[in-house]
Amino acid sequence: MEEKVILEIVTPYGSILSEDVDEVVASGTEGEFGVLPGHVSFVTTLNIG
């Protein structure tokens, strides 16, 4: 079975997305980052857009 990342997007009003994905690439306030299966959990802020 192929490993997946559980992507959860949460706002102050609640969860808006919960989905299994192969990879996550996003633009954060500290720069662009990617997350692959097996990486550690972390919390960060995202750029708008």
MIDOSE-1310 file (N, C-alpha, C; in nm, 2 decimals, decimal comma, always signed):
residues 49
meek	+0,08/-0,12/+0,00/+0,00/+0,00/+0,00/+0,09/+0,13/+0,00; +0,05/+0,22/-0,08/+0,13/+0,34/-0,09/+0,10/+0,43/+0,03; +0,21/+0,49/+0,08/+0,20/+0,58/+0,20/+0,13/+0,71/+0,15; +0,05/+0,77/+0,24/-0,01/+0,90/+0,21/+0,01/+0,99/+0,33
vile	-0,01/+1,12/+0,31/-0,01/+1,22/+0,41/-0,16/+1,26/+0,44; -0,20/+1,27/+0,56/-0,33/+1,32/+0,59/-0,32/+1,47/+0,60; -0,39/+1,54/+0,50/-0,39/+1,69/+0,50/-0,52/+1,74/+0,56; -0,50/+1,82/+0,67/-0,61/+1,88/+0,73/-0,60/+2,03/+0,73
ivtp	-0,69/+2,10/+0,68/-0,69/+2,24/+0,68/-0,80/+2,29/+0,77; -0,76/+2,37/+0,87/-0,85/+2,41/+0,98/-0,84/+2,56/+0,99; -0,96/+2,62/+1,00/-0,97/+2,77/+1,02/-1,02/+2,79/+1,16; -1,03/+2,91/+1,21/-1,09/+2,94/+1,34/-1,24/+2,90/+1,35
ygsi	-1,30/+2,87/+1,23/-1,44/+2,84/+1,23/-1,46/+2,68/+1,21; -1,35/+2,61/+1,20/-1,36/+2,46/+1,19/-1,28/+2,41/+1,07; -1,29/+2,28/+1,06/-1,22/+2,21/+0,95/-1,28/+2,23/+0,82; -1,20/+2,26/+0,72/-1,26/+2,28/+0,58/-1,21/+2,17/+0,48
lsed	-1,11/+2,09/+0,52/-1,06/+1,99/+0,44/-0,99/+1,88/+0,52; -1,02/+1,76/+0,49/-0,94/+1,64/+0,55/-0,93/+1,54/+0,44; -0,81/+1,51/+0,39/-0,79/+1,43/+0,27/-0,66/+1,36/+0,27; -0,65/+1,24/+0,22/-0,52/+1,17/+0,20/-0,46/+1,22/+0,07
vdev	-0,33/+1,26/+0,08/-0,26/+1,31/-0,04/-0,12/+1,25/-0,04; -0,06/+1,25/-0,16/+0,08/+1,20/-0,18/+0,18/+1,29/-0,12; +0,16/+1,43/-0,13/+0,26/+1,53/-0,09/+0,18/+1,66/-0,07; +0,24/+1,74/+0,02/+0,19/+1,87/+0,04/+0,30/+1,97/+0,01
vasg	+0,27/+2,07/-0,07/+0,36/+2,18/-0,10/+0,29/+2,31/-0,07; +0,34/+2,40/+0,01/+0,27/+2,52/+0,05/+0,37/+2,64/+0,07; +0,32/+2,76/+0,07/+0,40/+2,88/+0,09/+0,37/+2,93/+0,23; +0,47/+2,92/+0,32/+0,45/+2,96/+0,46/+0,52/+3,09/+0,48
tege	+0,50/+3,15/+0,60/+0,56/+3,28/+0,63/+0,71/+3,27/+0,64; +0,76/+3,15/+0,66/+0,91/+3,13/+0,66/+0,96/+3,08/+0,53; +0,88/+3,07/+0,42/+0,92/+3,03/+0,29/+0,84/+2,91/+0,25; +0,87/+2,86/+0,13/+0,79/+2,74/+0,07/+0,85/+2,62/+0,14
fgvl	+0,76/+2,52/+0,16/+0,79/+2,40/+0,22/+0,71/+2,28/+0,16; +0,77/+2,16/+0,18/+0,70/+2,04/+0,13/+0,70/+1,94/+0,24; +0,59/+1,85/+0,24/+0,58/+1,75/+0,34/+0,55/+1,62/+0,27; +0,63/+1,52/+0,30/+0,61/+1,38/+0,24/+0,57/+1,28/+0,34
pghv	+0,52/+1,17/+0,31/+0,49/+1,06/+0,41/+0,61/+1,03/+0,50; +0,59/+1,02/+0,62/+0,70/+0,98/+0,72/+0,76/+1,11/+0,79; +0,73/+1,23/+0,74/+0,78/+1,35/+0,81/+0,71/+1,37/+0,94; +0,78/+1,44/+1,03/+0,72/+1,47/+1,16/+0,61/+1,58/+1,14
sfvt	+0,52/+1,58/+1,24/+0,41/+1,67/+1,24/+0,46/+1,81/+1,28; +0,41/+1,92/+1,23/+0,44/+2,05/+1,27/+0,33/+2,15/+1,24; +0,33/+2,26/+1,31/+0,23/+2,36/+1,29/+0,30/+2,49/+1,24; +0,25/+2,55/+1,14/+0,31/+2,68/+1,08/+0,19/+2,77/+1,03
tlni	+0,23/+2,89/+1,00/+0,13/+2,98/+0,94/+0,16/+2,98/+0,79; +0,05/+3,00/+0,71/+0,06/+3,00/+0,57/+0,04/+3,14/+0,52; +0,10/+3,17/+0,40/+0,08/+3,30/+0,33/-0,06/+3,30/+0,27; -0,11/+3,42/+0,25/-0,25/+3,43/+0,19/-0,23/+3,41/+0,04
g	-0,33/+3,33/-0,01/-0,33/+3,31/-0,16/-0,30/+3,17/-0,21
